[in-house]
């Protein structure tokens, strides 16, 4: 009787299912992109409806002249400016901008009230502004506050433009379809096998093979070679495991308050030692006090829109600043401390063993080493992680390769002269200055 090879095309059907899934996913992403573009256009339309002045020019003037003391929608050193056109006349506003001190001296009731409310501090005069430019500033600050748009991942059915179906719904439907296809394939396979038996078609019979482990055991040379390889590999793995004990390279914990080094040290170019000031004079770099944060964040209660990224939105950063206010007991509405401060439990990232001595001031102030030498590209890190292994070998290699800065460094002036004669070189490495002595780090 003729043998018939029986195969089904499961792989082809699975491939078609994946293509079907990707086509719906791309369609959904296109809908999300359209929704995002529509939100941006709506935000631009709101900016245009701000008044008769040029809001774009007003924004530039506001950021250069007013942003140090004012915010459009919240109180800062001065009052929030949104709605000021309803509270004061245009003539009063221009007079106040041109010479607030003169208005206070004249006894104007509103001017005196503002002066008293804000710690008896008169606003600086801006006589260089024209009436048109003041109108532009008012057009900008009177722009309605934009409504936050929900992130794409949070949209559900019925929300956003067009009321599109969410990703979860589409994936659920496709998963159900895929399961149904597998069930159908199983039933078809079973039916065809029954049909083949009923028709007298001989199905292929699998030949019994000798178990693999028996073939392996019977080959003594293969057993010996395998045993040697296993022992060597085990020894190597055990050695590698113990060599990684205490090495936390790549460690990246989540902090109780999100702090972006990318924004502070990168975008705003804040010097590392402004916050970690004790690194200049102490063994430790120190954890900055929250008062250091409040030097700036008394006036900066929310981030710029341009700061938002795909991973972290503007609303996320603003929420983290509110955590800072809560920890320090700062009331942004009253611009005063409430006295109800809370400790922040920061998570330490770089941690050396107790038997290893490291002095930040010796490296930062004396040797003039940049922070990035050990901590990596800190100005690019959104969330800080341990860049270097901080092992003994890593430190020793650095001492062997790094030349000590001698020019203008009185600390090394005498020893440089003596060691230069001893080694016959013009530049000395940290190792030649004794950087490999055990007592330098283990005393």
C-alpha positions in Angstrom: 0.0 0.0 0.0 1.2 3.5 -0.9 2.6 5.6 2.0 1.4 9.2 2.3 3.5 11.9 4.1 1.3 13.8 6.3 2.3 17.4 7.3 0.3 20.5 8.2 1.3 24.1 7.7 1.2 25.3 11.3 4.3 27.5 10.8 2.8 29.3 7.9 -0.4 30.1 9.7 1.5 31.4 12.8 3.5 33.6 10.5 0.3 35.0 8.9 -1.1 35.6 12.5 2.0 37.6 13.4 1.7 39.8 10.3 -2.0 40.3 11.1 -1.1 41.4 14.6 1.6 43.9 13.4 -0.8 45.4 10.9 -3.3 46.3 13.7 -0.6 47.5 16.0 0.8 49.9 13.4 -2.7 51.2 12.7 -3.2 51.8 16.4 0.1 53.7 16.7 -0.9 55.9 13.7 -4.1 56.8 15.6 -2.1 57.6 18.7 0.2 59.9 16.6 -2.8 61.7 15.1 -4.2 62.2 18.6 -0.9 63.6 19.8 -0.7 66.0 16.8 -4.2 67.1 17.5 -3.4 67.9 21.1 -0.4 70.0 20.0 -2.5 72.0 17.5 -5.1 72.6 20.3 -2.4 73.9 22.6 -1.2 76.2 19.8 -4.7 77.5 19.2 -5.1 78.3 22.9 -1.9 80.4 22.8 -3.2 82.4 19.8 -6.5 83.3 21.7 -4.6 85.1 24.5 -5.3 88.6 23.4 -4.5 91.4 20.9 -0.7 91.3 21.7 2.0 89.1 20.3 2.1 86.2 22.8 5.3 84.7 21.3 7.2 88.0 21.7 5.6 88.4 25.1 7.0 85.0 26.2 10.5 86.0 25.3 10.2 89.3 27.2 8.7 87.6 30.1 11.5 84.9 30.3 14.2 87.6 30.1 12.7 90.2 32.4 10.0 88.8 34.6 10.5 85.1 35.1 13.0 85.6 38.0 10.1 86.8 40.3 6.9 85.9 38.5 5.1 82.8 37.1 2.0 83.0 34.8 -0.2 80.6 36.8 1.3 80.3 40.3 2.6 82.5 43.0 6.4 83.0 43.3 8.4 85.9 44.7 5.7 88.0 43.2 2.1 87.3 42.4 0.8 85.1 39.6 0.2 87.3 36.6 -2.5 85.3 34.9 -5.7 87.3 35.3 -3.9 90.6 36.2 -5.8 92.4 33.4 -9.1 91.7 35.2 -7.7 92.8 38.6 -6.0 96.0 37.4 -6.5 98.6 34.7 -4.1 98.7 31.8 -3.0 102.3 32.8 -2.3 101.1 36.4 -0.3 98.1 35.1 1.9 100.3 32.9 2.5 102.8 35.6 3.5 100.0 38.0 5.9 98.5 35.5 7.5 101.9 34.7 8.0 103.0 38.3 6.5 101.0 41.1 8.3 102.9 43.8 6.8 106.2 42.7 3.3 104.7 42.9 3.9 103.4 46.4 5.3 106.8 47.5 2.2 108.5 46.0 0.0 106.4 48.3 -1.9 104.4 45.7 -4.0 101.9 47.7 -3.4 99.0 45.4 0.3 99.6 45.0 0.7 99.9 48.8 -1.3 96.7 49.3 1.0 94.7 46.9 4.1 96.3 48.6 2.9 95.2 52.1 1.9 91.7 51.0 5.2 90.9 49.4 7.6 91.7 52.2 7.7 95.4 51.4 9.8 94.9 48.3 9.2 97.2 45.4 9.3 95.7 41.9 12.3 97.0 39.8 11.4 99.7 37.2 11.4 98.8 33.5 11.2 102.2 31.7 12.7 100.7 28.6 9.5 98.7 27.8 7.1 100.2 25.3 3.3 100.1 25.7 3.2 97.5 22.8 5.8 95.3 24.5 3.8 95.4 27.8 0.7 94.4 25.7 2.7 91.4 24.4 3.7 90.4 27.9 0.0 90.6 29.0 -1.0 88.6 26.0 1.4 85.8 27.0 0.5 85.7 30.8 -3.2 85.9 30.0 -3.0 82.8 27.8 -5.3 80.1 29.3 -3.4 77.5 31.2 -3.1 74.5 28.8 -5.0 71.3 29.9 -2.6 68.4 30.5 -2.9 65.7 27.8 -3.0 62.2 29.1 0.0 60.1 27.9 -0.6 57.8 25.0 -0.3 54.7 27.1 -3.1 55.8 29.4 -5.7 56.4 26.7 -8.7 54.0 26.9 -11.7 53.4 24.6 -13.8 56.6 24.3 -10.9 58.9 25.2 -8.8 61.1 22.9 -9.6 62.1 19.4 -11.8 59.7 17.4 -12.4 57.4 20.4 -10.0 54.7 19.1 -9.8 51.2 20.5 -7.0 50.7 23.0 -4.0 48.4 22.5 -5.1 46.0 25.2 -8.4 45.4 23.5 -6.9 44.7 20.1 -4.2 42.4 21.6 -6.9 40.5 23.5 -8.9 40.0 20.3 -5.8 38.8 18.4 -4.9 36.4 21.2 -8.4 34.9 21.0 -8.1 34.5 17.2 -4.7 32.9 17.6 -6.0 30.4 20.1 -9.0 29.6 17.8 -6.6 28.9 14.9 -4.5 26.5 17.0 -7.7 24.6 18.1 -8.8 24.4 14.4 -5.4 23.1 13.4 -5.5 20.5 16.1 -9.0 19.4 15.0 -8.1 19.3 11.3 -5.0 17.2 12.1 -7.0 14.8 14.1 -9.7 14.5 11.4 -7.2 13.9 8.6 -5.5 11.2 10.6 -8.9 9.4 11.2 -9.6 9.8 7.5 -6.3 8.3 6.5 -6.8 5.3 8.8 -10.3 4.7 7.4 -9.0 5.0 3.9 -6.3 2.5 4.5 -3.5 5.0 4.1 -0.4 3.9 6.1 0.9 6.6 8.4 4.7 6.9 9.0 5.8 5.1 12.1 8.6 6.6 14.3 11.5 4.2 14.7 12.7 3.7 18.3 16.2 5.0 18.8 18.7 4.1 21.4 18.5 6.5 24.4 21.1 9.3 24.2 22.3 8.8 27.7 23.1 5.1 27.0 25.2 6.1 23.9 27.0 8.7 26.0 27.8 6.2 28.9 29.1 3.6 26.5 31.7 6.1 25.0 34.3 6.3 27.8 36.5 8.8 26.0 33.6 11.2 25.7 32.7 10.8 29.4 36.3 11.6 30.4 36.5 14.7 28.2 33.1 15.9 29.4 34.1 15.5 33.0 37.3 17.5 32.5 35.3 20.3 30.7 32.7 20.4 33.4 35.3 20.6 36.2 37.2 23.4 34.5 33.9 25.3 33.7 32.7 24.9 37.3 36.0 26.2 38.7 35.9 29.2 36.3 32.3 30.0 37.3 33.0 29.7 41.0 36.1 31.9 40.7 34.0 34.5 38.7 31.2 34.4 41.2 33.5 35.1 44.1 35.3 37.9 42.2 32.0 39.7 41.8 31.2 39.7 45.5 30.9 43.3 46.6 31.1 44.7 43.0 28.0 46.7 42.3 28.8 48.1 38.8 25.6 49.2 37.1 23.7 49.5 40.4 20.8 51.9 39.8 18.3 52.2 42.7 15.2 54.3 42.6 15.4 57.3 44.9 12.5 58.5 47.1 12.6 61.9 45.2 13.5 61.7 41.5 16.5 63.8 40.8 17.7 64.2 37.2 21.5 64.8 36.9 20.8 65.2 33.2 18.7 68.3 33.8 20.8 69.8 36.6 24.4 68.9 35.7 23.8 68.5 31.9 21.2 71.0 30.6 21.7 73.7 33.3 25.4 73.0 33.7 25.4 73.2 37.5 28.8 72.5 39.0 28.9 69.1 40.8 30.6 70.7 43.8 27.9 73.3 44.2 25.7 70.5 45.7 28.5 68.1 46.8 30.5 70.9 48.4 32.3 68.7 51.0 34.1 66.9 48.2 36.6 69.8 48.2 37.7 69.5 51.8 36.4 66.2 53.2 36.9 62.4 52.7 33.2 62.1 51.7 31.4 64.0 48.9 28.4 64.4 51.2 24.7 64.2 50.6 23.4 67.7 49.7 21.0 69.3 52.2 17.5 69.9 51.0 18.2 73.6 51.7 20.6 73.5 48.8 17.8 72.4 46.6 15.5 75.1 47.9 18.1 77.8 47.0 16.6 77.4 43.4 13.3 75.6 43.9 11.8 78.4 46.1 11.2 80.1 42.7 11.2 77.0 40.4 8.0 75.1 41.3 7.6 73.5 37.9 9.8 72.6 35.0 9.8 73.9 31.4 7.7 72.1 28.8 10.8 71.4 26.8 12.2 69.3 29.8 9.6 66.6 29.2 10.7 63.4 27.5 9.0 60.3 26.2 9.9 58.6 29.5 9.2 61.4 31.9 6.5 64.0 31.4 6.3 67.6 32.7 3.6 66.5 35.2 6.0 63.8 36.5 8.8 66.3 37.2 6.3 68.8 38.8 5.1 66.0 41.1 8.6 65.3 42.2 9.2 69.0 43.1 6.0 68.8 45.2 7.7 65.9 47.1 10.6 68.2 47.8 8.3 70.9 49.1 6.6 68.4 51.4 9.9 67.2 52.7 11.2 70.7 53.5 7.8 72.0 54.8 7.6 74.7 52.1 4.2 76.2 51.2 4.5 77.5 47.6 1.2 79.4 47.9 2.3 81.4 51.0 6.0 81.4 50.0 7.0 80.4 53.5 8.1 77.3 55.5 5.5 75.6 57.7 8.0 74.0 60.0 6.7 70.5 59.2 9.8 69.0 57.6 10.2 65.3 56.8 13.5 63.3 56.4 14.3 61.9 53.0 15.7 58.3 53.0 18.2 58.5 50.1 19.6 55.3 48.8 23.4 55.2 48.7 24.8 54.1 45.3 28.6 54.2 45.5 29.8 52.3 48.5 33.4 51.2 49.3 34.3 48.4 51.8 35.1 49.6 55.3 38.7 48.4 55.0 39.3 50.7 52.0 40.2 54.3 52.5 39.3 56.9 49.9 39.6 60.7 50.3 37.6 62.9 47.9 39.5 66.1 48.7 42.8 64.4 47.9 41.6 63.5 44.4 39.3 66.5 43.7 41.2 69.4 45.2 44.9 68.2 45.2 44.9 66.0 42.1 42.3 68.0 40.2 40.5 64.9 38.9 37.1 65.5 37.3 34.1 63.8 38.9 33.4 62.0 35.6 36.7 60.1 35.9 35.2 57.8 38.6 31.4 58.4 38.3 31.1 58.3 34.5 29.0 60.7 32.3 27.0 61.9 35.3 25.7 64.9 33.2 23.9 62.5 30.9 22.3 60.3 33.6 18.6 60.7 34.2 18.8 58.2 37.0 22.3 57.8 38.5 24.0 54.4 38.4 27.5 53.1 39.4 29.5 53.5 36.2 32.9 52.0 37.4 33.5 48.7 39.2 35.4 50.5 42.1 37.5 47.4 42.6 41.1 47.3 43.9 42.4 46.4 40.4 40.5 49.3 38.8 42.0 51.8 41.3 45.6 50.4 40.9 45.4 50.7 37.1 44.3 54.3 37.4 47.2 55.0 39.7 49.6 53.4 37.2 48.2 55.3 34.2 47.4 58.8 35.6 50.0 61.4 35.6 50.0 63.8 38.6 49.4 67.4 37.8 52.6 69.1 38.9 52.4 72.6 37.3 51.2 75.1 39.9 50.7 72.4 42.5 52.7 73.4 45.6 51.6 70.2 47.4 53.9 68.1 45.1 56.6 70.7 44.4 59.4 69.3 46.6 58.6 65.6 46.2 58.3 66.1 42.4 61.8 67.4 42.2 63.3 64.5 44.2 61.3 61.7 42.4 61.9 63.2 38.9 65.7 62.7 39.6 65.1 59.2 40.9 63.1 57.9 38.0 64.6 60.2 35.3 61.2 61.4 34.1 59.5 64.8 33.8 56.0 63.5 34.6 55.2 61.2 37.5 52.3 58.8 37.9 50.4 58.3 41.1 52.0 54.9 41.4 55.5 56.5 41.3 54.4 58.8 44.1 53.6 55.8 46.3 50.0 55.1 45.0 50.7 51.4 45.1 51.7 51.1 48.7 49.2 49.0 50.7 49.1 51.5 53.6 47.8 54.3 51.4 44.4 52.6 51.2 44.5 49.9 53.9 45.9 51.4 57.2 
